[in-house]
Amino acid sequence: MSDCLRECAAAFFRATGKDVTTSEGFVMGVSLELKWMAPSDAKRLLAMLVKEGVLEQRDGYVRPAADLSSVDVPLAYRPPADILEVGSKPKEAPKDMFHILLDKAIESGMERKEFTQACNRITRELNIDMAASALIVVRDRGVDIGPYADELYRSL
């Protein structure tokens, strides 16, 4: 678990004076009250803190997963600009995975433009990687995604 992420979580809870908040309260606190980042980035930060085990999220509430009282937080703390890239940086899907799935979609009779539009729509709606969206699109076309799903899962 990154010290930078622990420091950020400790700074948030100390600044708000709470030991538990809602998911929406976290996002609003980080973006509007503390003015650390945009609401969309605050949502990503929350997801990252939960994924890294710094915070736990249950029933709409967010609280530290461990005691953060021993974490030293500088006065007037602001998270570093690259905090959303800290922690376990997800590995990128293999560069050619999208193209492999595009070829499979075309083999199944789908047009390139239709495939790309469907991938873009799913990526926006689910906020997932483009290669993962491509996997969903080809699955919906009836293509066996077993070997591709395993490879994509390992890369994420």
N, C-alpha and C positions, 0 to 999 in steps of 0.2 A: 504494500500500500504506500503510495507516494506521500512524502511529508508535505509537499505542496498542497495536495488535496486535503489532508488532515488540517493543515493550517487554514485553508479556505473555509472548511466546515466550522472549525472552532471560531473563526472570526465572525462568521454569520450568526451563530447562536449567541455569541457574546454581545454583538452589536444589537441584536433584537431583544436580548434579555430573556429568551425563552429556551426551554430544553426540548420542546416539541412544537411542530407547526404542521400545517397542511401542505400538500404539494403546491397548491396555488399560492399559499402564503410564502413559501420558499421562493417561488418564481417572482412574485410581486416584490418581496423583500430585497432580493438580489438585484432586480432590475429597476424598480421605481424608488424604493426607499434608500438603498445603498448606492444606487446608480453605478453598479459595477459593469453591467452589460445589458444587451437587449433581451427582452423576454424570451425570444426563441433560443438564444444562447444560454439563458438561465435554465431553460428546460433541459438542454443538452448537458449542462453542468450537473443538474440534479440527477439525471440518468447516469452520468459518469460516476458521481459520488456513491450512488447506490450500487452500481456494477462493481466498483472497486472495494465495496464493503466498508466505506467510511460512514455512510448513512444507511439506515434501514427504513424501508417504506412499507407500511402495512395499513390496510383499511383507510387509505387516503391521508395518513399521517406520516410525517417524516421526523426521525429522531436520530441522534448519533448512535452508531453501532457499538461504540466503545466510549469510555470516558475521555473527553477531549480537554479536560481541565489542565493537564500537564503540558499542553501544546503552547509554545511561546508564539504570540501573535504581535507583530509590530504595531505601534500606535498608528492610526490612520491607515490601516491595512487596505490594500487593493490587490486583487489577484493579478498575477502576471498576465499579460496580453495573450500568451500562448497556453493558458491553463487548460483549454479544451483539447490540447494536444498532449497533455501530460498524462501520466498513468499508463495503463496498458493500451498503448496505441494499437488499434485494430490493424491487423495485417490487411493489405489490400488484396482483393481477389486477383487471381492471376489475370494479367492484362488480356489474355486471349479467351478467357472464360465467356465473356459477353459475346465475342465473335463466334465461338463454338456454338453457343446457344442460338445465336442469330442464324447460323447455318442450319441447325436442326429445325428452327421455325420455318425457314424457307423450304426445306425438304418436306415439311408437313403441309405446304401449300399457302403459307402466310406471306404476305408482301412485306418487304423490308420496312417501308414507311409505317404500315399497320403495327408491326412488331415494335418499332422504336416508340411510337405513340403510346402503345399499351404499357411498355416498360416505364416510360416517363410518368404516366398516370399513376401506376402502382408505386413508383419511387416517391412521388409527392404525397400520395394518400397514406402510405405506411411508413414513410420516412426511413427507407431502407436502401441498401446498396443497389446500384443499377444491375449488377450481376445477379443478385438475389431476385430482383424484379423479373429479369429475363428468365430465371428458373421457373417462376410462377407462371409466366406467360406460356412457355413451352409445355409445362405440365397441363395447363388448361387446354392445350391443343392436342393432348393425348400422347405426348412423347414420354417415353420412360425416362425419368430423371434420376433414377437410382445412382448411377456412377457420377453424374454431375453434382448431385446434391451432396454426396460425401466429400467430393473435392472442394466444393464451395464452402461447406461447413468447416472443413479443416483450415481454410484460408481466412476465415473470419475470426 
